[in-house]
Amino acid sequence: MKNRIQLAAVVGSVVIFVGCQAVGAIQFDGTTHRYYIAADEVVWDYAPTRQDLTTGEEFDPFVAETWVNPGPDRIGTKYKKALYREYTDETFTTLKLRAPEWEHLGFLGPLIRAEVGDTIEVVFKNNVSFPASMHPHGVFYNKDSEGAPTKDDTPGSDKADDAVPPGGTHTYVWPVPERAGPAENDQNSVFWMYHSHTNEDKDVNSGLMGPMIVTADGATQPNGRPDGVDREFIVSFHEVDENVSWYQEDNIQAYTMDPASVDREEIQFFTPFGLSNFRQSMNGLSFGHLKGLEMRQGERVRWYLMASTNFEVHAPHWHGNTVVMNGMRTDVTDLQTMAMQVATMVPDNPGTWLFHCHVRDHLIGGMTSLYTVLPVEVSSR
Ligand SMILES: [Cu+2]
């Protein structure tokens, strides 16, 4: 086991640790995973083809008018957003290319991985126009790495993480103790998330959210996957309320045909314009634009599911195959606000299948995708 409390010599009020990094009274002597992640302004498209790729049919006129086509007081499918993006080093000049297996992450931030006993370090640079942070779930953090402003009576040195100003940088340190890893009834990996928590509502709806996977100590393959897992997919059932985005006025000005005609009412959900800015997506992609959910019959596939910050309830449904979650078999699960769940599938049914949210309004608004199971390879003699 890498995660253990190390010998410490106490000299007066000074605690001296030997040979590894000190975090409170707990020691972590595993690998340190360093990530360089910036919040960047990006123009995002929820449905670049403006077609329904899950059905292949024409859009219903109401759907087309509400969520697809730009108009005098409709933004369409393109929005300016703030997204977490990974860079190669501390100069933040070169974006780190996403591996093909993770292109399906869409608008989510880069995948952060660690094993129990490791430490995650994130050098965060804020390239956007509002203060932002990185707040993790599950892993350990001291007050200088929580990424959320609260009245907690901590000194100024513990506040720099709360709201990194535009142009600023902060390094978050997140050790990964046993309690961030699998418990008795978990698989050998656990799913967490990170997101900006400076102005939680506006930051997350602007796009600042990403995934994190922690595997059990010693249970990681050289390719980063948990032992015994052939493929992993991460899907965020993600209702985005663009009405509260930091960029909503920018988006109105840039993408509607007549910005003056836009009804900017306070309770926006109840206006046609407000409804059009509730984007029902999977990883920021609607109407079948989430690509890359491809696997082979008989493989052991791990699905990680999450939801976002609004008043959300989702019902992810896999057609064609079943999963095991929490020791039980199903093909529909439920996700509430900010939920994180893990499911295992061993697909036995080749084909292209629907994977979608069963909540009616989400289904109509485009929270739909396809996944493909390729037939088992038959060796030729
Ligand atoms: Cu839903």
Residues whose N, C-alpha, C, O or C-beta is under 5 A from the ligand:
A	BS01	CU	V313 H314 A315 C357 V359 H362
